[in-house]
Amino acid sequence: MRRAICGRSEISPAPTVRCTVLAPSRNPVEDGGVKKYRSILFAAAGCVFLSAPFARAENGWLNDYKKAQQEATATNKFLLLDFTGSDWCGWCRKFNQEILSQPQFKDYARANLVLVEVDFPRAKPQSVELRKQNQELAQQYEVQGFPTIVVLNGNGQKIWQYDGYFPDGPDAFIAQLEKLRKG
């Protein structure tokens, strides 16, 4: 797993996540409460796990690279890969808030891009297949830190890569993408 430190990354093992559930005032072991709480916890985790792949897809973002590449080819659009640590990377959150979530970018993207989130979360659940796909993409495009934006043409060839936070706002980011479109 990659971990960004001041815009740079280093290889590190996956962080461990510990959850603490506060027990009620009664003794849950005596009345079977542990099983009940464990079941509720697993059910809640299952709901989050099953809905996680679709959470950003509603906003036009995909996480299946192959599907996204097929869509980009079929619609003659660029493929924009957003390499992010969505639940821990401050610069990624800032980039998302100040550029990717802005109405002018969303409008531009709807007409010209197929968007793929390549996420490296620390706390959000992720399937083994998705984690493997994201690791392979990060290696393929030599991603060294987050956020990193990679733009591919319909044939899957890299035409632009930007490492780090883009400070000039959504209009400048769109202008850069337009330069790529025009050749």
C-alpha positions as CSV (number, residue, x, y, z in Angstrom):
1,M,0.0,0.0,0.0
2,R,1.3,3.5,-0.8
3,R,1.2,6.2,1.9
4,A,1.7,9.9,1.0
5,I,3.9,12.1,3.2
6,C,4.1,15.7,2.1
7,G,3.2,14.8,-1.5
8,R,5.6,11.8,-1.7
9,S,4.8,8.2,-1.0
10,E,6.5,5.2,0.5
11,I,5.6,1.6,0.5
12,S,4.2,0.5,3.9
13,P,2.0,-2.3,5.2
14,A,-1.7,-1.7,5.3
15,P,-2.6,0.1,8.5
16,T,-4.6,-1.9,11.1
17,V,-8.0,-0.6,12.0
18,R,-9.3,-1.2,15.5
19,C,-12.9,-0.6,16.4
20,T,-14.1,-0.3,19.9
21,V,-17.7,-0.8,20.7
22,L,-18.8,0.5,24.1
23,A,-20.7,-2.2,26.0
24,P,-23.9,-1.3,27.7
25,S,-24.1,-1.3,31.5
26,R,-25.4,-4.9,31.6
27,N,-23.0,-7.8,31.0
28,P,-23.5,-8.7,27.3
29,V,-21.6,-12.0,27.7
30,E,-24.3,-13.3,30.1
31,D,-27.3,-12.5,27.9
32,G,-25.8,-13.2,24.5
33,G,-25.4,-9.5,23.7
34,V,-21.9,-10.0,22.2
35,K,-23.4,-12.1,19.4
36,K,-26.1,-9.6,18.8
37,Y,-23.7,-6.7,18.7
38,R,-21.3,-8.6,16.5
39,S,-24.1,-9.5,14.1
40,I,-25.2,-5.8,13.9
41,L,-21.6,-4.7,13.4
42,F,-21.1,-7.3,10.6
43,A,-24.4,-6.3,9.0
44,A,-23.5,-2.6,9.0
45,A,-20.0,-3.3,7.6
46,G,-21.6,-5.5,4.9
47,C,-23.9,-2.7,3.9
48,V,-21.0,-0.2,3.7
49,F,-18.8,-2.7,1.8
50,L,-21.5,-3.5,-0.8
51,S,-22.4,0.2,-1.3
52,A,-18.9,1.5,-1.4
53,P,-18.2,0.6,-5.0
54,F,-21.3,2.5,-6.1
55,A,-21.0,5.6,-3.8
56,R,-19.1,7.8,-6.3
57,A,-20.5,6.2,-9.4
58,E,-23.7,8.1,-8.9
59,N,-21.7,11.3,-9.4
60,G,-20.3,10.1,-12.7
61,W,-17.2,8.4,-11.2
62,L,-16.4,4.8,-11.9
63,N,-13.9,2.5,-10.2
64,D,-13.8,-0.3,-12.8
65,Y,-11.0,0.6,-15.1
66,K,-11.9,-1.8,-17.9
67,K,-15.5,-0.7,-18.0
68,A,-14.4,2.9,-18.0
69,Q,-11.9,2.3,-20.8
70,Q,-14.6,0.6,-22.9
71,E,-16.9,3.6,-22.3
72,A,-14.2,6.0,-23.3
73,T,-13.5,4.2,-26.5
74,A,-17.2,3.9,-27.4
75,T,-17.9,7.6,-26.7
76,N,-14.6,9.0,-28.0
77,K,-13.9,10.7,-24.6
78,F,-10.7,11.0,-22.6
79,L,-10.3,8.8,-19.5
80,L,-9.3,10.8,-16.4
81,L,-7.9,8.7,-13.6
82,D,-7.9,10.3,-10.1
83,F,-5.3,8.5,-7.9
84,T,-6.4,9.5,-4.4
85,G,-6.4,8.6,-0.7
86,S,-10.0,9.7,-0.3
87,D,-10.3,9.1,3.4
88,W,-6.9,10.3,4.6
89,C,-5.1,12.6,2.1
90,G,-5.8,16.2,2.8
91,W,-4.6,17.5,-0.6
92,C,-6.8,14.9,-2.3
93,R,-9.8,16.2,-0.4
94,K,-8.9,19.8,-1.2
95,F,-8.5,18.9,-4.9
96,N,-11.8,17.1,-4.9
97,Q,-13.6,20.0,-3.1
98,E,-12.1,22.9,-5.0
99,I,-11.9,21.4,-8.5
100,L,-13.6,18.0,-9.1
101,S,-16.8,18.8,-7.2
102,Q,-17.3,22.2,-8.8
103,P,-20.3,22.5,-11.2
104,Q,-18.1,23.8,-14.1
105,F,-15.9,20.7,-13.9
106,K,-18.8,18.4,-13.6
107,D,-20.4,19.9,-16.7
108,Y,-17.2,19.7,-18.6
109,A,-16.6,16.1,-17.5
110,R,-20.1,14.9,-18.4
111,A,-19.5,16.0,-22.0
112,N,-15.8,15.2,-22.4
113,L,-14.5,12.7,-19.9
114,V,-14.9,9.2,-18.4
115,L,-14.0,9.6,-14.7
116,V,-12.3,6.9,-12.7
117,E,-11.5,7.1,-9.0
118,V,-8.4,5.0,-8.2
119,D,-8.6,5.1,-4.5
120,F,-6.2,4.0,-1.8
121,P,-8.3,4.3,1.4
122,R,-7.1,3.5,4.9
123,A,-10.5,3.0,6.6
124,K,-13.0,2.5,3.8
125,P,-13.6,-1.1,2.8
126,Q,-12.5,-2.2,-0.6
127,S,-12.7,-5.5,-2.4
128,V,-9.6,-7.5,-3.0
129,E,-10.1,-7.2,-6.8
130,L,-10.5,-3.4,-6.7
131,R,-7.4,-3.0,-4.4
132,K,-5.4,-5.2,-6.8
133,Q,-6.6,-3.2,-9.9
134,N,-5.6,0.1,-8.2
135,Q,-2.2,-1.2,-7.2
136,E,-1.5,-2.3,-10.8
137,L,-2.7,1.0,-12.2
138,A,-0.5,2.9,-9.7
139,Q,2.5,0.8,-10.8
140,Q,1.7,1.1,-14.5
141,Y,1.5,4.9,-14.3
142,E,4.4,5.3,-11.8
143,V,2.3,7.1,-9.2
144,Q,4.5,8.4,-6.5
145,G,2.1,10.5,-4.4
146,F,-1.5,11.7,-4.1
147,P,-3.3,13.3,-5.6
148,T,-2.2,12.3,-9.1
149,I,-4.2,12.8,-12.2
150,V,-3.6,10.7,-15.4
151,V,-5.4,11.4,-18.6
152,L,-5.6,8.8,-21.3
153,N,-7.0,9.0,-24.8
154,G,-9.6,6.5,-26.1
155,N,-6.8,4.1,-27.1
156,G,-5.5,4.0,-23.5
157,Q,-2.4,6.0,-24.2
158,K,-1.2,8.4,-21.5
159,I,-1.4,12.0,-22.8
160,W,-1.0,13.9,-19.5
161,Q,-0.1,13.3,-15.9
162,Y,-0.2,15.9,-13.1
163,D,1.2,15.0,-9.7
164,G,0.0,16.9,-6.6
165,Y,-2.6,19.5,-5.9
166,F,-3.6,21.7,-8.8
167,P,-3.7,25.3,-7.3
168,D,-5.3,27.3,-10.1
169,G,-8.9,26.3,-9.7
170,P,-11.4,24.5,-11.9
171,D,-11.3,26.9,-14.9
172,A,-7.5,26.5,-15.3
173,F,-7.8,22.7,-14.9
174,I,-10.5,22.6,-17.6
175,A,-8.4,24.8,-19.8
176,Q,-5.5,22.4,-19.5
177,L,-7.8,19.5,-20.4
178,E,-9.1,21.5,-23.4
179,K,-5.5,21.9,-24.6
180,L,-5.2,18.2,-24.6
181,R,-8.4,17.7,-26.5
182,K,-7.4,20.1,-29.2
183,G,-4.2,18.4,-29.7
